[in-house]
């Protein structure tokens, strides 16, 4: 079982980071993708990945910090991305909910980091909050000219039609704590309807803690609760959810298949 999106480098873990990682291991988490949000956090993500063999890093600039993207920061990201422990460019995208950076700057930063990922042959981790139409417009335009990125829409918040369109472009859909919320309506339908072979699990810790711990700090161990909910929604075994979503992480991020532990293969669901 993998946590495909964590922020263990954030200050919320400064007091007990090693204990949090130990709890993740005890909970059965075999790999964690730690995701950068700006240049300093990208550097910290790589430091974690160098220290722990089961943690991988992603480097990128979040739309909240789009104003910090310039030639120097882009060069730094490019240099960081050359490290073998870096497996993606992200977290990149658009956030029209908080609008902490001007929207034109967000769009520019998103496009430039998509270009960076393309030039390096890396997948992308995409943040989308209240920007569904703008995100899909950018991705669709690239797809039309044969430049659709490999990647994942993390903490997916769109509808089923958007999920299907993204999957048709080759993207993955990632779900986290919100799928477990008692008032969740749209996400369970999406989890039930899309191919399991296009689904990732995440925590986005320290945020979006799953039920029944909602309101507490999130951590990678809690990805087990997301996996359990997905198994419940799809009426399949927890073992199948864990295996297939881990296979998806390996495939998307190009991780060494030898780390799969020789798991028995289970057929992927191909339903749309």
N, C-alpha and C positions, 0 to 999 in steps of 0.2 A: 504494500500500500504506500502510495506516494502523496506528499503534499506538494502540489505543483506551483504554489504561490504563497510565499511567506516573507515576512520582514523581520527576521530575527536580529538584524543589526540595529533596529530602532531602540530608542532609549528606554522604552517600556520594559525591555529585557535586561537592562544593565545590571540589575541586582541579582538575577538568578538565571542567566542565559544557559550555563552548563546544566543546571538542574532541569530546565525546560527541554533541552536537547535529550537528556537522559530519559525524561518521561516519554518523549516521542519514540525513542527506541523501544522502551518497554511496551508501548501501545501498538507496536508492530509497524511503525513508519520506517520504510527502508531507504527512502530518498526524499530530499527536500530541495526545491528550487528556491533560492533566496533572491529576491527581486529588488534591483536598484530603483530608486526614485529620483535621484540626482547624482551628481558626480561623487560627492563624499559617501553617500550610501552605496553607490556602485563599488567604490573602493573597499568599503567595509564588507560588502557581500563577497567580494573576491577573497578577502582575508579569511572569512568564515569557510569558504570553499577550499582554501589551501590548508586549513586546519583540520577539517572533518572530511573524510573521504566520501561520505554519503550526502554531502551538501554540494550543490552546484550553484553557480552565480549567473544572474542576468544583469546586464548593465544598461542604463537608459535614464532619460529625464522625463519625469511625470508631467502631464499638462499643467499642474499647479505651478511648476517651476520652468515653464516654457521660456520665460524671459532670460533664463540663464544659459540657454543654448546659443552658442556662438562658435566661431571657428576653433577657438582654443578648447572649449568643452567638448566639441565634436571630435577633435583630435585625441583628447583624453579617452573618450569612449571607444574610439577606434583602437587605441593602444591597449586598453583593458580587454577589449573583445578578442584580442589576439591570444589571450591566455587560454590554455586547453581546458580550464575549469569553467570558462564562460560559455554558456550554451544558448544564449538568446539575447536579443536587444529588447529591453523593456524595463520598466513599465512605461509605455508610450501611449499616446492617444489624445482623447478630448474629454474635457469635463465642463459641461455647460450648466451644471448645477451650482457649483461654488463660484465658477468664473474668476478664479484667483489670478489668471493671466488673460490678457485680451484674446479674443477668439481668433483673430488673424495670426497672432503669435503662436497660439496653440496649434493651428492648422499648419503653419510653417514648420514648427518643431516636429510635428507628427510626420509630415512628408519627408523631412530631411533624415529622420531616424529610420523611416521605411527604406529610404535610399541607402542608408548605411548598412542596414541588415541585408539588403539585396546584394550590395557590393561584397559583403563578407560571407554570403551564403548561410546566414543565420536566420532562425525563425524569430517572430516577434510576439511579445506579450502585450495585448492591447487593453487599455483602460477606456471604458465608455460609460459615462454617466450623463443622462439626459441629452445625449448627442447622437442618438441612433441614426438619424437620417444623414447627418454630416459624416459619421464614420463610414456608413455603407456607401455613400457617394464617393469617398476617397478610394475605398477598396474596390468598388465596382469599376471605377475609371481605370484603375491599374489592371484589373482583370481583363478589361476589354482590349488592352494592348499586350496581353500576355505577361503581365508583371504582378499578378496576384501574389501577395506574400504568403509564405508558410507561417502559421502562428495560431494563437488562441485568443478568443474574446474572453478575458478573465472576469470572474464574478458576473456572469451573464445576467443582464437585466432587461433584454429585449423580449419580443414576443416570438411565438413559434415560427411565423413566417420569416422573421429576420434570422432566426437560428438556421432554418433550412437554406436560406439564401447564402449565409456564411459557409455552411457545410458544402454547398455546391461549388463554392470558390476554393474549397480545400482546407478551410479553417476548422479548428476544434472549438468546442464550447466547454467552459469550465464553470462548475458550480461549487458553492461553499455553504457556509452556515445558513444563509437565507432559505435554502431549500428545506431546512428543518423547522422553520418558524411555523407556529401554529396557525398564523393567518396567511401562509403561503398559498397562492392559488395558481399563478401562471407557471412558476418554475416546476412544480410536479408534473404538469402536463408536458412541458418541454422535455424533462428527463424521461418521461414515459415514451415520448414520440420519436426522439432522434436516435440514430444508430448509436449503440453503446461504444462502437469503435471510434466515435468522434467525441467522447466525453472524457473530461479530466475532473479530478477532485482537488480542492484547495481549501485553505483556511483564510488566506489574506490576513493572517495574524499580524498584529494584535487586534485587528478589527473583526466585526461580524461573527461573533462567537455563536456557535450553534446552540439550539435548545438541547438540554435544559439549563445551560450555563449562560444564556443570553444576559448581557449586562456586565459580565466579567471579562477580563483580558483573555483574548483567544490565544491558542498555541497549537503547534503542529499535532500534538497527540489527539486533538479534537477532530482531526480529519476522519477518524474512525467513526464518529457520529454522522458525518456526511455520507460516508460509504454505507453505513447501516440504513440510512434513510433512502438512498438510491436503490439499495437491494429491496427494501420494502415497497417502494413505488413500482419497481419493475417486476416484482414477484419472482426474483431470482435469488440465488445464493449470494451471501456476502463474499465468499471465495471468488465467485465469478466476477463480481464488481471489482474487487481488489486486483485480480489478475489482469483483466482487460484494460482497466484504466492505467495500470502500471505499464502494460505493453504500449499504450497510447503515449505515455510520457517518454518511453524509450524511443518510439518512432519519431515523435515530433522533435525532440531535443537531440536526437542522434546519440543517445547514451550507449555505452558498451553493452551489447546484448548479453555478454557473459555474466553481467551483474544480475540477470533475471532469476538466477538461482535454479535454472532448469525446470521452471514451472511447466506443468502439463498444460497444453493448449486447449482452450475452450472456444468453441465457435462464436464468432462475433455476430451480433444482431444486425441485420441490414435494413431494418424497417426505417422508413421516413415517416 
